[in-house]
Amino acid sequence: MNNSIPLKNDPYIALKFADFRYFVTTKILITMALQIQAVVVGWHIYSLTHDPLSLGLIGLVEIIPNFSVTLFAGHFADLYDRKKIVYSCLTALLICSLSLFYAAYSSSTYQLYWLYAIIALSGFARGIISPSLFSILTECVPKEHYVNSTSWHSTLWQIAFMIGAGGSGFLFNFLSYNAYLVIFILISLSMIAFYFISPKHHSLKQDKQASMLDSIKLGIKFVFSNQVFLGAISLDLFAVLFGGAVALLPIYANDILKVGPKGLGFLKAAPSLGSFLMAAIVVHWPPVKNTGKKLLWAVLGFGLCMIIFGISKNYYLSLFVLALSGAFDNISVVVRGTIMQSMVPVDMKGKVYAVNSIFIGSSNEIGAFESGLTARLMGVVPSVVFGGTMTLGVVIFTYLKAPKLKNLNFLKNS
């Protein structure tokens, strides 16, 4: 397979496609809503329990239903109307936002369990929606613009993440748990923007004849037979699994750095700020030369940032290294996204993205649980340092065992 992708001189080419503009508007609104939800729910649950494991359980409670439906969602995304699937999931997320608002003002002794139940429903909806959204994204621009569209998608997503996470602290400080109603409004607006997208869905005769199990097996076989694809998503899986400290940010904000909910919002947004700045660079100078080596160096830098963050007791240093970690992570996001869009056949995008979600999506939630569990067993700071160190080990292992990924080069030979 020819993995080379031609360079284009216009760094804004993807934005000239109306479907892509509507798509990223939809993603911006959804991302802002979910980041506000993540920060407010994290603070809400920690204020009820003051237990680091309770924060880790947020990720676990969300990923279990996500796991249970993702592979099936990929199969359905390649068969049925993806817009209807997305609308159904957005409706479920609307219900979750109203339920969180109700739970926040409930005097029930089971409030904590209600919160976890709502998070589980949210995870269920997000597991179904992701393959369909990705499949629609790949239809918004021609293949020759995938690097540019991936860079812009990442850039705008990070802006949304930064605004949602960073503004959530101020929003919570001003509105308290009424912030859950803001989530409802943002998701409603995303549904309006999504209406204007006209995806060019491909009907898959072979999948309609095959059983669901055979279809899922086909997606799994594709991933595990491709060293570049498997190496890239495995690298991210283990790096985030061991190196992610995001789940422990409420503890850092409250107990170590002592900056409160406003500071928590900035800590949450710092990686997105770094990612946004890097994405602005990548849009103009995409990592298409020595791509594999740049990916490995980026994940190595991410691990080092986690180690420094773990031992830092200075708020501004912590903000800086979190921003730097986001910059490194953006390179990884762009490379993985380009691999996904350029190397996966159009009739398998839903299935393969579903398998990818098991790796990438699960790494965040299971990583959150791992962080909470190790923080309880080892202490907060040692657990973060341990995770960063393990990330460095994963990079070295991948460098030695995945030569095709190490030598990946998207630059088209002239």
Beta strands, then each sheet from edge to edge (+ up, - down):
end
